[in-house]
Amino acid sequence: MESEAVIPSNRSRKLIIPHDPIIYKHRNRIERCFNRLKHFRRFATRYERRTIHFTGFIHLAAIMIWIP
């Protein structure tokens, strides 16, 4: 599997690397979601040792973000 550029290159670059703007849009959305989740200390430090508890907190935090 070959890696593909997702982030657009600088305009001043001599060799422009093509990128897919749709994939970049989705990547940006996911990155912003993780940044919002990191505001929850429990998520950032991962207090829960069991995966099911951690997953449950992720669901709870996502609901708290989605419903203002």
N, C-alpha and C positions, 0 to 999 in steps of 0.2 A: 504494500500500500504506500503510495507516494503522498507526501505532505503537500498541502496546498496553502497558498498565502490567503489569509483572511483579512488582515489589516492593510489598508491602502498605503502605498509607499509615498514618500515626500514628492512634491511637485518638482523640486530642484534636482532630483535624482536623474542621472543620465539614462539609465536603463529602467524604465517603468515596469514594475511587476504587476501583471493583471490580477485582479481580485474579483470575487463575486459579491456585489453589494447586498444581495438578499441574505447570504450567509453572515456577512458582517453585521447586518441589522439584528439577526437572531443572536449572534454572539454578544453584541452589546446589551441586549435585553437580559440575557442570562447573567452577564457580569454585573449589571446593576441590581439584579435580584439577589445575588450573593452578597453584594455590598450592603444591601438593606438587612439581610439576615444576620450579618456580622455585628450589627448594632445590638443584637441580643447577646448578652454576655454568656449565657448558657450555651449558645450555638458556637461562639468563637472559641471558648475554652473547652468545650465538649465535656461537661460534667458527667453526663450519663455514660456508664460503661457498657450497657447493653444496647445493641443496635435497635431493637424495637422501641426502647424509650427515646433514643435519639431521633429516630424517624418520627415518632409521635410528636416530639417537640418541634421538629421541622414543619410538620403539618400545622400545628398550632400557631407557630410564628408566621407562616405563610397566610393563614386566615387572618391574623391580626394585622398584617400588612395590607391584605386585599380589602378588608372592611375598615374604612377609616373611622 
